Amino acid sequence: MGLFYEEFTVGRVYEHAIRRTITEFDNVFYCSLTLNLSPIYLDHEAASKGLWKKPIVNPFLILSNVIGMHVPEMTAGTTHGNLGMTNIEYPVPVFHGDTIRSRTTVVSKRPSKSHPRSGVVIFLHEGLNQRDEVIMRCNRAGLMIMRDKAAA
């Protein structure tokens, strides 16, 4: 079970235990499912002539994994859903074989104006690779259930 709105403390940093090595299959499968068939993700020959000299992992796969890694610990069963994401950045590319992990910082929180039994929590999600380089970051607003009002 995740955390209720009242349990979040602004400034707290969570280092998530889940780690995942991203494989070529993961990347090809994700690109195929989402119809994002860019040669920089899928074509070794085309990518060899580009900036990175080999295919990079689709950044939306990284976004999904980095954000997903927080769910079991923080929001499973205690959220109504995402309200939006801002400031999405990918400062370092991810390649097949990189192992990624995630950390989440609680940036701010406030009671919801439109949903009286809920609160809005802003999270900073950061993905890191095996060299502890930040590979992705974004702010995400989550609509969290208030414990005191969950049964109401």
Buried (B, 14 or more C-beta within 10 A) or exposed (E): EBBBBBEBEEEEEBEBEBEBEBEBEBBBEBBEEEEBEEEBBBBEEEBEEEEEEEBBBBBBBBBEBBBBBBBBBBBEEBBBEEEEBEEBEBEBBBBBEBEBBBBBBBBBBEEBEEBEBBBBBBBBBBBBBEEEEBBBBBBBBBBBBBEEBEEE
